Amino acid sequence: MAFDGVLFTNIRYFDKTPIGILINRFSKDTYFADERIVFVFGNFLVMIGAFFAAIIILCISNWYFLLVLLPFMALMIFILHFFLKTSVEVRRIEAMERSPVMSHVSGTLNGISTIRASGQVEVYREKHYRLRDRHTSTQMMFKATERWLSVRLDAIVTLIGFIASLIFIFLRDSIGYQLAGLGIVYIQNRLGQFQYSIRLGAECENLMTAVERIFSLSELPAEEEEEIRKQQVDY
């Protein structure tokens, strides 16, 4: 649909739209939508399914674990909601800053003979590095937001594991040594995967900006519709 939208839109669209925007959406954004999202979402389902299976086993062995888990789960949801508000916008800015780099590279390659003949190689080189620096800075901002989430999730998961392990240790006489040991093993193995699954879910949400950008091309007005509208006005 996006390619059809570009093919049938008014020719004036290409006069005011840099070629780098189109290259960006049909290359990097298409890769995110067709391959990266599928891979990330598949891993997310596997990780979150294993986590909930472990939670069921832990709750069967000791229902006191829910008293520890529910407050921290609410805190995780609040932090994730706060993170997504920022990370989605930073991802969108990063995609916008990628387009000028592609436009500049495409224009430079098309006019390379003229650039060399006029002695403007250094000018174009400096502009290229300036555009790359701006794009790299947005990438670093996005990585910083990911680290912000990772540090807080690690702290919460570590605290959950510590408190839950203490509960299983102190209640080992009432629930049995076997179930207490099983609960501690599951806590140590599965809570780390839960933190990773939360990050995968957040990445899926961020990658959906690529789908949004691709679908925006399918909403371009077709040239035939504009011509028909002009004829109706003339009549």
N, C-alpha and C positions, 0 to 999 in steps of 0.2 A: 504493500500500500504506500509506503514512503517513497519508493522509486517511481510509482505511477504518479504520485503527487508532484514530484519534481519534473517528470516528463511533460505533464499536461498543464503546469502552471504558466502564468504569464511570463513572457520573456524578460520583462522589466525586473523580475525577481532576481535574475542573475546579474543584472547591472548593479544592484545595491547590496548583494550578498557576497561576501568573500568566499573564494573557492575552498578555503581551508575549513569553513564550517561544514560544507557538504562532504569533504573528504573525511573529516573527523566523525561525522555521524554514520557514514557508510563503512568506516573501518573500525575505529576503537569502540564506538558505541554499539555497533552491530556485534562485535566480538563479545562485549559484556552481555548483551541481550541473548545471543544465541548459545554461548558456551559457558561463560563465567557464572551466570546466574544459575544455570542448571547444575553445575558442579557444586556451587556453594549451598544451594538449597537442598540438594541430595545429602550432602554431609550433615547439614543442619537437622534433617529429619532422622538420620541414623543416630546422631548424638543425643538429640532430645528424647527419642524413643528409648534409648538405653538408660538415660537418666530417670525417666518416669518409671521404668521397670525396676530400677534400683530403689526408687522412693517407695514403691508399693511393698517391696520386700522389707525395707527398713521400718515402715509403718506397721507391718504385720508383726515384726519382731518386737518393736517398742513404739507404741503410739505417742510417747512423750516427745519423740523426734519431731512431730508436727508442731509442737509448741515452740521449738527452736526455728524450724524452717519457715513457717508462715510469715513472721515479722520481717525476716531477712529477704524473703521473696518479694514482699511489698516494697522494701527499700531498693531492691534490684530493679523492679519495674519503674520506680520513680527515677532512678539514675539513668536507665535506658531511655526513657521518654525524654529526659533532659538532653541526653547525648544526641538522639536522633534529630532533634530540632536544629542543632548546630551542624552535625556531620553531613546531613543531606544538602544543606546550603553550601558547605565547603566543597563537597563533591561537585555540585553544579558549577561553582566558580572555577574549580580545577578544569572541568570540561570546556568552559568558556575560554580560559586562558590557553588551552591546547590548540584551539582553532587558529589564532594568529600565527603560531609557529608553523603550522602546516601551510597556511596561505603564503607566508614569507618564503618557505622552502620551494613551494610550487612556482611562485613568481620568479624567484631567483634562477631556478633551473630553466625556465622558459626564456629568460632574457640574459643568460649567462654570457653570450657573445657580446652583447651591448655593454654589459657591466664591465667586462674585461677591457673592451676597446676604450671606454670612457674613464678607466682607472678608478672605478668606484667599488673595488673589491673590499677594501677595508671598511667602507661605510656599511655595506651589506653584512659584513661579518660582525661588526659591532651591534647592528640592529638584531641580528640573529641571536647573539649571546644575551642581549638585553631581554628579548622575548622568552628565551629559554630560562633565564633567571626568574622571571615573573611566574612562569609555569611551574618551575621547580619549587618556588616558595609556597605556592598553593598546595603542591603535593606534600611538602613538609608540614603544612598546617593540618592537612588531613591525617597524616601519620601521627601528629601530636594529639589530635582528638582521639584517635584509636588507642594510643598509649594511656591517655587520661581515663578512658573507660576500662582498659585492661587492669590498671593499677587498683582501681576501686573494686572491681569484681574479684580480683585476687585477694584483696583484704577481707572482703565479705565472705568469700568461700573459705578462706583460712579460719576465720572466726567461727563459721558454722561447723566446720570439721572439728575444731577444738572443743566447742561446747558440747556437740553431739557425742564425741568420744568420751568426754567426762561423764555424760549421762549413762552411756552404755557401761562404763567401768563401775560406776557407783551402784547401778541396778543389775549387776551381773548375777547376783544371788537370786533375784526374783525372776529374771527372764531367762536365766541359764547361761552358762559359759559359752556354749556353742553359738547361740544367737547373738550374744554380745560380741564375740569374735567376728562373726559374719557381718554384723553391723559396722564394726570399725573398719573391716577390709573394704566394704562397699563404699563407706564414706571417703576413704583415702583414694579409691580408684575412680569414683564416679563424679565427685564434686569438681575435680579439675576439668573433666570433659563437659560438665554443665557450663562452666565459665567460657569454655571454647565455643559451645553451641550458642550461647548468648551473643558472642561476637560474630558468629556466622549469620545469625538472624539479623543483626544490625547491618552487616555487610550486604545482605540481600536487599534490605530497605534502601541502602545507599545506591546500589547498582540499578535500582528501578528508575533512577534519574536518566539513565541511558535510554531506557524504553520510552520514557516521557519525551525525550528529545527526538527520538526516531518517529514517534507517532505525530509529533508536531508537523513533520513534513507531509504526512498524509492529509493534513487539514488545510493545505495550501489551496487557494481558490484556483479553479481551472480557467484557462484562457477562454474556452468556448463559452462558459457561463458569463464572463464579463462582456464578450461580444454580443451575446443574446440580450443582455441587460441594456447595452447601448442602443441596440436596434429598437427595443421596446420604448426607450425614452424618446428616440427620434420619431416614432410613430405617434 
